[in-house]
Amino acid sequence: MDYSEKYVGSRDDFLRFIREAVAKMGDRSLTIEEQAVEIPEDVELEYKIKYDEDEEEYKVAIKVCWAKPEAEEVEEAE
């Protein structure tokens, strides 16, 4: 299931948003569409930052991924 929230604002608004999102991740209070987001402490995280540009726009994306506990159990069983 995908959850997302979209915002529009100035550069200062964006930087404030990023600071607040990081702080909420740190204290485990981040929610997206009322869905709690908890980044685990006991698994390896894969994270990256990406910059892209085309004829119409520039994009910066920050992404973090980790395996679901069920996926790790299935992998170990095989």
PDB file of N, CA, C and O in Angstrom:
ATOM      1  N   MET A   1       0.850  -1.176   0.000  1.00  0.00           N
ATOM      2  CA  MET A   1       0.000   0.000   0.000  1.00  0.00           C
ATOM      3  C   MET A   1       0.893   1.236   0.000  1.00  0.00           C
ATOM      4  O   MET A   1       1.862   1.306   0.756  1.00  0.00           O
ATOM      5  N   ASP A   2       0.575   2.189  -0.828  1.00  0.00           N
ATOM      6  CA  ASP A   2       1.338   3.438  -0.895  1.00  0.00           C
ATOM      7  C   ASP A   2       0.594   4.537  -0.145  1.00  0.00           C
ATOM      8  O   ASP A   2      -0.623   4.676  -0.260  1.00  0.00           O
ATOM      9  N   TYR A   3       1.344   5.304   0.615  1.00  0.00           N
ATOM     10  CA  TYR A   3       0.806   6.471   1.302  1.00  0.00           C
ATOM     11  C   TYR A   3       1.657   7.656   0.877  1.00  0.00           C
ATOM     12  O   TYR A   3       2.875   7.530   0.743  1.00  0.00           O
ATOM     13  N   SER A   4       1.028   8.803   0.663  1.00  0.00           N
ATOM     14  CA  SER A   4       1.811   9.978   0.296  1.00  0.00           C
ATOM     15  C   SER A   4       1.065  11.240   0.712  1.00  0.00           C
ATOM     16  O   SER A   4      -0.154  11.248   0.881  1.00  0.00           O
ATOM     17  N   GLU A   5       1.826  12.276   0.865  1.00  0.00           N
ATOM     18  CA  GLU A   5       1.281  13.607   1.132  1.00  0.00           C
ATOM     19  C   GLU A   5       2.043  14.572   0.248  1.00  0.00           C
ATOM     20  O   GLU A   5       3.249  14.421   0.052  1.00  0.00           O
ATOM     21  N   LYS A   6       1.351  15.557  -0.285  1.00  0.00           N
ATOM     22  CA  LYS A   6       1.965  16.498  -1.213  1.00  0.00           C
ATOM     23  C   LYS A   6       1.863  17.907  -0.639  1.00  0.00           C
ATOM     24  O   LYS A   6       0.841  18.291  -0.071  1.00  0.00           O
ATOM     25  N   TYR A   7       2.934  18.661  -0.797  1.00  0.00           N
ATOM     26  CA  TYR A   7       2.981  20.028  -0.291  1.00  0.00           C
ATOM     27  C   TYR A   7       3.540  20.946  -1.366  1.00  0.00           C
ATOM     28  O   TYR A   7       4.255  20.501  -2.263  1.00  0.00           O
ATOM     29  N   VAL A   8       3.217  22.201  -1.272  1.00  0.00           N
ATOM     30  CA  VAL A   8       3.769  23.228  -2.154  1.00  0.00           C
ATOM     31  C   VAL A   8       4.194  24.384  -1.265  1.00  0.00           C
ATOM     32  O   VAL A   8       3.460  24.778  -0.359  1.00  0.00           O
ATOM     33  N   GLY A   9       5.363  24.922  -1.518  1.00  0.00           N
ATOM     34  CA  GLY A   9       5.829  26.042  -0.713  1.00  0.00           C
ATOM     35  C   GLY A   9       7.151  26.566  -1.226  1.00  0.00           C
ATOM     36  O   GLY A   9       7.627  26.173  -2.291  1.00  0.00           O
ATOM     37  N   SER A  10       7.725  27.446  -0.461  1.00  0.00           N
ATOM     38  CA  SER A  10       9.003  28.059  -0.814  1.00  0.00           C
ATOM     39  C   SER A  10      10.163  27.142  -0.423  1.00  0.00           C
ATOM     40  O   SER A  10       9.963  26.091   0.186  1.00  0.00           O
ATOM     41  N   ARG A  11      11.351  27.552  -0.777  1.00  0.00           N
ATOM     42  CA  ARG A  11      12.556  26.817  -0.382  1.00  0.00           C
ATOM     43  C   ARG A  11      12.639  26.726   1.137  1.00  0.00           C
ATOM     44  O   ARG A  11      12.946  25.663   1.677  1.00  0.00           O
ATOM     45  N   ASP A  12      12.367  27.839   1.835  1.00  0.00           N
ATOM     46  CA  ASP A  12      12.392  27.835   3.298  1.00  0.00           C
ATOM     47  C   ASP A  12      11.339  26.889   3.864  1.00  0.00           C
ATOM     48  O   ASP A  12      11.606  26.188   4.840  1.00  0.00           O
ATOM     49  N   ASP A  13      10.141  26.854   3.266  1.00  0.00           N
ATOM     50  CA  ASP A  13       9.095  25.926   3.692  1.00  0.00           C
ATOM     51  C   ASP A  13       9.573  24.484   3.544  1.00  0.00           C
ATOM     52  O   ASP A  13       9.369  23.658   4.433  1.00  0.00           O
ATOM     53  N   PHE A  14      10.206  24.193   2.419  1.00  0.00           N
ATOM     54  CA  PHE A  14      10.698  22.845   2.164  1.00  0.00           C
ATOM     55  C   PHE A  14      11.763  22.435   3.183  1.00  0.00           C
ATOM     56  O   PHE A  14      11.718  21.331   3.726  1.00  0.00           O
ATOM     57  N   LEU A  15      12.714  23.324   3.437  1.00  0.00           N
ATOM     58  CA  LEU A  15      13.777  22.997   4.395  1.00  0.00           C
ATOM     59  C   LEU A  15      13.207  22.789   5.792  1.00  0.00           C
ATOM     60  O   LEU A  15      13.662  21.899   6.511  1.00  0.00           O
ATOM     61  N   ARG A  16      12.231  23.582   6.187  1.00  0.00           N
ATOM     62  CA  ARG A  16      11.562  23.400   7.475  1.00  0.00           C
ATOM     63  C   ARG A  16      10.836  22.047   7.515  1.00  0.00           C
ATOM     64  O   ARG A  16      10.880  21.336   8.519  1.00  0.00           O
ATOM     65  N   PHE A  17      10.169  21.710   6.409  1.00  0.00           N
ATOM     66  CA  PHE A  17       9.480  20.425   6.292  1.00  0.00           C
ATOM     67  C   PHE A  17      10.462  19.263   6.469  1.00  0.00           C
ATOM     68  O   PHE A  17      10.174  18.324   7.212  1.00  0.00           O
ATOM     69  N   ILE A  18      11.603  19.314   5.805  1.00  0.00           N
ATOM     70  CA  ILE A  18      12.603  18.248   5.909  1.00  0.00           C
ATOM     71  C   ILE A  18      13.115  18.138   7.346  1.00  0.00           C
ATOM     72  O   ILE A  18      13.222  17.032   7.875  1.00  0.00           O
ATOM     73  N   ARG A  19      13.430  19.263   7.980  1.00  0.00           N
ATOM     74  CA  ARG A  19      13.905  19.228   9.381  1.00  0.00           C
ATOM     75  C   ARG A  19      12.859  18.587  10.286  1.00  0.00           C
ATOM     76  O   ARG A  19      13.192  17.765  11.139  1.00  0.00           O
ATOM     77  N   GLU A  20      11.599  18.962  10.100  1.00  0.00           N
ATOM     78  CA  GLU A  20      10.522  18.409  10.934  1.00  0.00           C
ATOM     79  C   GLU A  20      10.337  16.917  10.664  1.00  0.00           C
ATOM     80  O   GLU A  20      10.133  16.143  11.599  1.00  0.00           O
ATOM     81  N   ALA A  21      10.404  16.508   9.401  1.00  0.00           N
ATOM     82  CA  ALA A  21      10.247  15.090   9.065  1.00  0.00           C
ATOM     83  C   ALA A  21      11.373  14.259   9.683  1.00  0.00           C
ATOM     84  O   ALA A  21      11.121  13.179  10.218  1.00  0.00           O
ATOM     85  N   VAL A  22      12.595  14.746   9.615  1.00  0.00           N
ATOM     86  CA  VAL A  22      13.733  14.028  10.203  1.00  0.00           C
ATOM     87  C   VAL A  22      13.577  13.944  11.724  1.00  0.00           C
ATOM     88  O   VAL A  22      13.833  12.894  12.314  1.00  0.00           O
ATOM     89  N   ALA A  23      13.165  15.027  12.353  1.00  0.00           N
ATOM     90  CA  ALA A  23      12.957  15.013  13.806  1.00  0.00           C
ATOM     91  C   ALA A  23      11.869  14.006  14.178  1.00  0.00           C
ATOM     92  O   ALA A  23      12.007  13.281  15.163  1.00  0.00           O
ATOM     93  N   LYS A  24      10.799  13.959  13.403  1.00  0.00           N
ATOM     94  CA  LYS A  24       9.720  13.001  13.678  1.00  0.00           C
ATOM     95  C   LYS A  24      10.183  11.567  13.461  1.00  0.00           C
ATOM     96  O   LYS A  24       9.768  10.672  14.198  1.00  0.00           O
ATOM     97  N   MET A  25      11.031  11.328  12.468  1.00  0.00           N
ATOM     98  CA  MET A  25      11.582   9.983  12.284  1.00  0.00           C
ATOM     99  C   MET A  25      12.409   9.587  13.498  1.00  0.00           C
ATOM    100  O   MET A  25      12.364   8.442  13.948  1.00  0.00           O
ATOM    101  N   GLY A  26      13.165  10.548  14.024  1.00  0.00           N
ATOM    102  CA  GLY A  26      14.007  10.284  15.185  1.00  0.00           C
ATOM    103  C   GLY A  26      13.227   9.950  16.433  1.00  0.00           C
ATOM    104  O   GLY A  26      13.647   9.097  17.213  1.00  0.00           O
ATOM    105  N   ASP A  27      12.094  10.607  16.639  1.00  0.00           N
ATOM    106  CA  ASP A  27      11.307  10.319  17.845  1.00  0.00           C
ATOM    107  C   ASP A  27      10.094   9.426  17.568  1.00  0.00           C
ATOM    108  O   ASP A  27       9.190   9.305  18.395  1.00  0.00           O
ATOM    109  N   ARG A  28      10.099   8.805  16.385  1.00  0.00           N
ATOM    110  CA  ARG A  28       9.076   7.813  16.002  1.00  0.00           C
ATOM    111  C   ARG A  28       7.651   8.366  15.988  1.00  0.00           C
ATOM    112  O   ARG A  28       6.705   7.669  16.354  1.00  0.00           O
ATOM    113  N   SER A  29       7.508   9.598  15.572  1.00  0.00           N
ATOM    114  CA  SER A  29       6.168  10.186  15.508  1.00  0.00           C
ATOM    115  C   SER A  29       5.764  10.571  14.087  1.00  0.00           C
ATOM    116  O   SER A  29       4.768  11.268  13.892  1.00  0.00           O
ATOM    117  N   LEU A  30       6.530  10.122  13.098  1.00  0.00           N
ATOM    118  CA  LEU A  30       6.205  10.444  11.705  1.00  0.00           C
ATOM    119  C   LEU A  30       4.977   9.655  11.257  1.00  0.00           C
ATOM    120  O   LEU A  30       4.895   8.443  11.457  1.00  0.00           O
ATOM    121  N   THR A  31       4.036  10.356  10.655  1.00  0.00           N
ATOM    122  CA  THR A  31       2.879   9.711  10.045  1.00  0.00           C
ATOM    123  C   THR A  31       2.699  10.249   8.634  1.00  0.00           C
ATOM    124  O   THR A  31       3.015  11.404   8.347  1.00  0.00           O
ATOM    125  N   ILE A  32       2.186   9.391   7.759  1.00  0.00           N
ATOM    126  CA  ILE A  32       1.846   9.781   6.393  1.00  0.00           C
ATOM    127  C   ILE A  32       0.436   9.271   6.159  1.00  0.00           C
ATOM    128  O   ILE A  32       0.181   8.070   6.256  1.00  0.00           O
ATOM    129  N   GLU A  33      -0.473  10.170   5.855  1.00  0.00           N
ATOM    130  CA  GLU A  33      -1.892   9.841   5.722  1.00  0.00           C
ATOM    131  C   GLU A  33      -2.373   9.051   6.945  1.00  0.00           C
ATOM    132  O   GLU A  33      -3.079   8.052   6.811  1.00  0.00           O
ATOM    133  N   GLU A  34      -1.981   9.510   8.130  1.00  0.00           N
ATOM    134  CA  GLU A  34      -2.344   8.913   9.415  1.00  0.00           C
ATOM    135  C   GLU A  34      -1.762   7.515   9.623  1.00  0.00           C
ATOM    136  O   GLU A  34      -2.140   6.832  10.575  1.00  0.00           O
ATOM    137  N   GLN A  35      -0.851   7.076   8.752  1.00  0.00           N
ATOM    138  CA  GLN A  35      -0.174   5.790   8.900  1.00  0.00           C
ATOM    139  C   GLN A  35       1.176   6.035   9.579  1.00  0.00           C
ATOM    140  O   GLN A  35       2.000   6.795   9.070  1.00  0.00           O
ATOM    141  N   ALA A  36       1.399   5.394  10.721  1.00  0.00           N
ATOM    142  CA  ALA A  36       2.661   5.548  11.448  1.00  0.00           C
ATOM    143  C   ALA A  36       3.813   4.956  10.647  1.00  0.00           C
ATOM    144  O   ALA A  36       3.695   3.874  10.070  1.00  0.00           O
ATOM    145  N   VAL A  37       4.912   5.670  10.620  1.00  0.00           N
ATOM    146  CA  VAL A  37       6.124   5.204   9.943  1.00  0.00           C
ATOM    147  C   VAL A  37       7.182   4.984  11.015  1.00  0.00           C
ATOM    148  O   VAL A  37       7.621   5.932  11.666  1.00  0.00           O
ATOM    149  N   GLU A  38       7.587   3.741  11.194  1.00  0.00           N
ATOM    150  CA  GLU A  38       8.619   3.426  12.183  1.00  0.00           C
ATOM    151  C   GLU A  38       9.809   2.806  11.470  1.00  0.00           C
ATOM    152  O   GLU A  38       9.706   1.723  10.896  1.00  0.00           O
ATOM    153  N   ILE A  39      10.918   3.489  11.511  1.00  0.00           N
ATOM    154  CA  ILE A  39      12.145   2.970  10.910  1.00  0.00           C
ATOM    155  C   ILE A  39      12.824   2.108  11.967  1.00  0.00           C
ATOM    156  O   ILE A  39      13.167   2.604  13.040  1.00  0.00           O
ATOM    157  N   PRO A  40      13.022   0.824  11.678  1.00  0.00           N
ATOM    158  CA  PRO A  40      13.562  -0.092  12.690  1.00  0.00           C
ATOM    159  C   PRO A  40      15.026   0.197  13.012  1.00  0.00           C
ATOM    160  O   PRO A  40      15.774   0.730  12.192  1.00  0.00           O
ATOM    161  N   GLU A  41      15.403  -0.172  14.229  1.00  0.00           N
ATOM    162  CA  GLU A  41      16.785   0.016  14.664  1.00  0.00           C
ATOM    163  C   GLU A  41      17.631  -1.228  14.464  1.00  0.00           C
ATOM    164  O   GLU A  41      18.860  -1.148  14.478  1.00  0.00           O
ATOM    165  N   ASP A  42      16.991  -2.384  14.278  1.00  0.00           N
ATOM    166  CA  ASP A  42      17.712  -3.655  14.307  1.00  0.00           C
ATOM    167  C   ASP A  42      17.877  -4.323  12.946  1.00  0.00           C
ATOM    168  O   ASP A  42      18.199  -5.509  12.880  1.00  0.00           O
ATOM    169  N   VAL A  43      17.663  -3.584  11.865  1.00  0.00           N
ATOM    170  CA  VAL A  43      17.881  -4.132  10.527  1.00  0.00           C
ATOM    171  C   VAL A  43      18.727  -3.157   9.717  1.00  0.00           C
ATOM    172  O   VAL A  43      18.798  -1.965  10.018  1.00  0.00           O
ATOM    173  N   GLU A  44      19.357  -3.691   8.691  1.00  0.00           N
ATOM    174  CA  GLU A  44      20.163  -2.841   7.825  1.00  0.00           C
ATOM    175  C   GLU A  44      19.247  -2.034   6.914  1.00  0.00           C
ATOM    176  O   GLU A  44      18.310  -2.570   6.322  1.00  0.00           O
ATOM    177  N   LEU A  45      19.528  -0.751   6.811  1.00  0.00           N
ATOM    178  CA  LEU A  45      18.757   0.148   5.959  1.00  0.00           C
ATOM    179  C   LEU A  45      19.532   0.397   4.671  1.00  0.00           C
ATOM    180  O   LEU A  45      20.760   0.479   4.677  1.00  0.00           O
ATOM    181  N   GLU A  46      18.811   0.512   3.589  1.00  0.00           N
ATOM    182  CA  GLU A  46      19.408   0.923   2.324  1.00  0.00           C
ATOM    183  C   GLU A  46      18.848   2.300   2.025  1.00  0.00           C
ATOM    184  O   GLU A  46      17.630   2.469   1.967  1.00  0.00           O
ATOM    185  N   TYR A  47      19.711   3.288   1.834  1.00  0.00           N
ATOM    186  CA  TYR A  47      19.224   4.640   1.593  1.00  0.00           C
ATOM    187  C   TYR A  47      20.056   5.295   0.506  1.00  0.00           C
ATOM    188  O   TYR A  47      21.239   5.005   0.325  1.00  0.00           O
ATOM    189  N   LYS A  48      19.382   6.200  -0.216  1.00  0.00           N
ATOM    190  CA  LYS A  48      20.070   6.891  -1.296  1.00  0.00           C
ATOM    191  C   LYS A  48      19.442   8.257  -1.515  1.00  0.00           C
ATOM    192  O   LYS A  48      18.310   8.520  -1.109  1.00  0.00           O
ATOM    193  N   ILE A  49      20.206   9.110  -2.163  1.00  0.00           N
ATOM    194  CA  ILE A  49      19.717  10.410  -2.581  1.00  0.00           C
ATOM    195  C   ILE A  49      19.930  10.494  -4.088  1.00  0.00           C
ATOM    196  O   ILE A  49      20.970  10.080  -4.601  1.00  0.00           O
ATOM    197  N   LYS A  50      18.953  11.024  -4.782  1.00  0.00           N
ATOM    198  CA  LYS A  50      18.992  11.044  -6.243  1.00  0.00           C
ATOM    199  C   LYS A  50      18.647  12.439  -6.744  1.00  0.00           C
ATOM    200  O   LYS A  50      17.741  13.096  -6.229  1.00  0.00           O
ATOM    201  N   TYR A  51      19.377  12.873  -7.744  1.00  0.00           N
ATOM    202  CA  TYR A  51      19.111  14.144  -8.416  1.00  0.00           C
ATOM    203  C   TYR A  51      18.871  13.844  -9.882  1.00  0.00           C
ATOM    204  O   TYR A  51      19.618  13.081 -10.494  1.00  0.00           O
ATOM    205  N   ASP A  52      17.838  14.438 -10.445  1.00  0.00           N
ATOM    206  CA  ASP A  52      17.491  14.200 -11.835  1.00  0.00           C
ATOM    207  C   ASP A  52      16.988  15.500 -12.441  1.00  0.00           C
ATOM    208  O   ASP A  52      16.360  16.317 -11.767  1.00  0.00           O
ATOM    209  N   GLU A  53      17.271  15.675 -13.711  1.00  0.00           N
ATOM    210  CA  GLU A  53      16.723  16.832 -14.423  1.00  0.00           C
ATOM    211  C   GLU A  53      16.367  16.412 -15.835  1.00  0.00           C
ATOM    212  O   GLU A  53      17.041  15.585 -16.450  1.00  0.00           O
ATOM    213  N   ASP A  54      15.299  16.997 -16.331  1.00  0.00           N
ATOM    214  CA  ASP A  54      14.914  16.798 -17.715  1.00  0.00           C
ATOM    215  C   ASP A  54      14.504  18.148 -18.291  1.00  0.00           C
ATOM    216  O   ASP A  54      14.789  19.190 -17.700  1.00  0.00           O
ATOM    217  N   GLU A  55      13.852  18.132 -19.417  1.00  0.00           N
ATOM    218  CA  GLU A  55      13.497  19.391 -20.079  1.00  0.00           C
ATOM    219  C   GLU A  55      12.459  20.193 -19.312  1.00  0.00           C
ATOM    220  O   GLU A  55      12.355  21.405 -19.496  1.00  0.00           O
ATOM    221  N   GLU A  56      11.683  19.527 -18.447  1.00  0.00           N
ATOM    222  CA  GLU A  56      10.583  20.197 -17.764  1.00  0.00           C
ATOM    223  C   GLU A  56      10.845  20.550 -16.310  1.00  0.00           C
ATOM    224  O   GLU A  56      10.314  21.542 -15.810  1.00  0.00           O
ATOM    225  N   GLU A  57      11.671  19.738 -15.613  1.00  0.00           N
ATOM    226  CA  GLU A  57      11.836  19.993 -14.179  1.00  0.00           C
ATOM    227  C   GLU A  57      13.098  19.351 -13.617  1.00  0.00           C
ATOM    228  O   GLU A  57      13.739  18.519 -14.260  1.00  0.00           O
ATOM    229  N   TYR A  58      13.431  19.761 -12.402  1.00  0.00           N
ATOM    230  CA  TYR A  58      14.511  19.172 -11.623  1.00  0.00           C
ATOM    231  C   TYR A  58      13.869  18.377 -10.488  1.00  0.00           C
ATOM    232  O   TYR A  58      12.794  18.737 -10.010  1.00  0.00           O
ATOM    233  N   LYS A  59      14.525  17.298 -10.055  1.00  0.00           N
ATOM    234  CA  LYS A  59      13.982  16.473  -8.980  1.00  0.00           C
ATOM    235  C   LYS A  59      15.097  16.044  -8.039  1.00  0.00           C
ATOM    236  O   LYS A  59      16.200  15.713  -8.473  1.00  0.00           O
ATOM    237  N   VAL A  60      14.797  16.053  -6.746  1.00  0.00           N
ATOM    238  CA  VAL A  60      15.676  15.485  -5.732  1.00  0.00           C
ATOM    239  C   VAL A  60      14.819  14.527  -4.922  1.00  0.00           C
ATOM    240  O   VAL A  60      13.739  14.894  -4.460  1.00  0.00           O
ATOM    241  N   ALA A  61      15.296  13.305  -4.750  1.00  0.00           N
ATOM    242  CA  ALA A  61      14.551  12.305  -3.992  1.00  0.00           C
ATOM    243  C   ALA A  61      15.467  11.663  -2.960  1.00  0.00           C
ATOM    244  O   ALA A  61      16.628  11.365  -3.242  1.00  0.00           O
ATOM    245  N   ILE A  62      14.936  11.455  -1.769  1.00  0.00           N
ATOM    246  CA  ILE A  62      15.637  10.741  -0.716  1.00  0.00           C
ATOM    247  C   ILE A  62      14.806   9.502  -0.414  1.00  0.00           C
ATOM    248  O   ILE A  62      13.599   9.600  -0.192  1.00  0.00           O
ATOM    249  N   LYS A  63      15.442   8.348  -0.404  1.00  0.00           N
ATOM    250  CA  LYS A  63      14.715   7.087  -0.249  1.00  0.00           C
ATOM    251  C   LYS A  63      15.433   6.199   0.756  1.00  0.00           C
ATOM    252  O   LYS A  63      16.661   6.110   0.754  1.00  0.00           O
ATOM    253  N   VAL A  64      14.658   5.540   1.618  1.00  0.00           N
ATOM    254  CA  VAL A  64      15.202   4.552   2.544  1.00  0.00           C
ATOM    255  C   VAL A  64      14.341   3.300   2.450  1.00  0.00           C
ATOM    256  O   VAL A  64      13.114   3.382   2.401  1.00  0.00           O
ATOM    257  N   CYS A  65      14.994   2.140   2.425  1.00  0.00           N
ATOM    258  CA  CYS A  65      14.290   0.855   2.317  1.00  0.00           C
ATOM    259  C   CYS A  65      14.857  -0.113   3.349  1.00  0.00           C
ATOM    260  O   CYS A  65      16.023  -0.030   3.734  1.00  0.00           O
ATOM    261  N   TRP A  66      13.993  -1.037   3.787  1.00  0.00           N
ATOM    262  CA  TRP A  66      14.427  -2.140   4.640  1.00  0.00           C
ATOM    263  C   TRP A  66      13.485  -3.303   4.418  1.00  0.00           C
ATOM    264  O   TRP A  66      12.340  -3.126   4.003  1.00  0.00           O
ATOM    265  N   ALA A  67      13.982  -4.490   4.699  1.00  0.00           N
ATOM    266  CA  ALA A  67      13.188  -5.697   4.481  1.00  0.00           C
ATOM    267  C   ALA A  67      12.129  -5.835   5.564  1.00  0.00           C
ATOM    268  O   ALA A  67      12.357  -5.491   6.724  1.00  0.00           O
ATOM    269  N   LYS A  68      10.965  -6.347   5.166  1.00  0.00           N
ATOM    270  CA  LYS A  68       9.929  -6.680   6.138  1.00  0.00           C
ATOM    271  C   LYS A  68      10.388  -7.902   6.923  1.00  0.00           C
ATOM    272  O   LYS A  68      11.041  -8.778   6.356  1.00  0.00           O
ATOM    273  N   PRO A  69      10.068  -7.984   8.199  1.00  0.00           N
ATOM    274  CA  PRO A  69      10.483  -9.160   8.983  1.00  0.00           C
ATOM    275  C   PRO A  69       9.996 -10.469   8.357  1.00  0.00           C
ATOM    276  O   PRO A  69      10.728 -11.459   8.370  1.00  0.00           O
ATOM    277  N   GLU A  70       8.779 -10.495   7.812  1.00  0.00           N
ATOM    278  CA  GLU A  70       8.263 -11.710   7.179  1.00  0.00           C
ATOM    279  C   GLU A  70       9.125 -12.116   5.989  1.00  0.00           C
ATOM    280  O   GLU A  70       9.345 -13.307   5.770  1.00  0.00           O
ATOM    281  N   ALA A  71       9.612 -11.158   5.224  1.00  0.00           N
ATOM    282  CA  ALA A  71      10.427 -11.451   4.053  1.00  0.00           C
ATOM    283  C   ALA A  71      11.749 -12.072   4.472  1.00  0.00           C
ATOM    284  O   ALA A  71      12.234 -12.982   3.800  1.00  0.00           O
ATOM    285  N   GLU A  72      12.345 -11.605   5.564  1.00  0.00           N
ATOM    286  CA  GLU A  72      13.602 -12.161   6.049  1.00  0.00           C
ATOM    287  C   GLU A  72      13.397 -13.595   6.521  1.00  0.00           C
ATOM    288  O   GLU A  72      14.256 -14.443   6.281  1.00  0.00           O
ATOM    289  N   GLU A  73      12.266 -13.893   7.195  1.00  0.00           N
ATOM    290  CA  GLU A  73      11.988 -15.245   7.674  1.00  0.00           C
ATOM    291  C   GLU A  73      11.846 -16.211   6.513  1.00  0.00           C
ATOM    292  O   GLU A  73      12.366 -17.325   6.573  1.00  0.00           O
ATOM    293  N   VAL A  74      11.150 -15.807   5.457  1.00  0.00           N
ATOM    294  CA  VAL A  74      10.981 -16.651   4.279  1.00  0.00           C
ATOM    295  C   VAL A  74      12.329 -16.920   3.633  1.00  0.00           C
ATOM    296  O   VAL A  74      12.610 -18.048   3.228  1.00  0.00           O
ATOM    297  N   GLU A  75      13.162 -15.896   3.535  1.00  0.00           N
ATOM    298  CA  GLU A  75      14.473 -16.023   2.930  1.00  0.00           C
ATOM    299  C   GLU A  75      15.342 -17.000   3.730  1.00  0.00           C
ATOM    300  O   GLU A  75      16.045 -17.819   3.137  1.00  0.00           O
ATOM    301  N   GLU A  76      15.305 -16.928   5.053  1.00  0.00           N
ATOM    302  CA  GLU A  76      16.088 -17.824   5.905  1.00  0.00           C
ATOM    303  C   GLU A  76      15.596 -19.255   5.790  1.00  0.00           C
ATOM    304  O   GLU A  76      16.408 -20.176   5.870  1.00  0.00           O
ATOM    305  N   ALA A  77      14.316 -19.480   5.608  1.00  0.00           N
ATOM    306  CA  ALA A  77      13.740 -20.812   5.522  1.00  0.00           C
ATOM    307  C   ALA A  77      14.178 -21.535   4.235  1.00  0.00           C
ATOM    308  O   ALA A  77      14.247 -22.763   4.203  1.00  0.00           O
ATOM    309  N   GLU A  78      14.465 -20.782   3.203  1.00  0.00           N
ATOM    310  CA  GLU A  78      14.845 -21.382   1.912  1.00  0.00           C
ATOM    311  C   GLU A  78      16.247 -21.860   1.936  1.00  0.00           C
ATOM    312  O   GLU A  78      16.736 -22.391   0.938  1.00  0.00           O
TER     313      GLU A  78
END
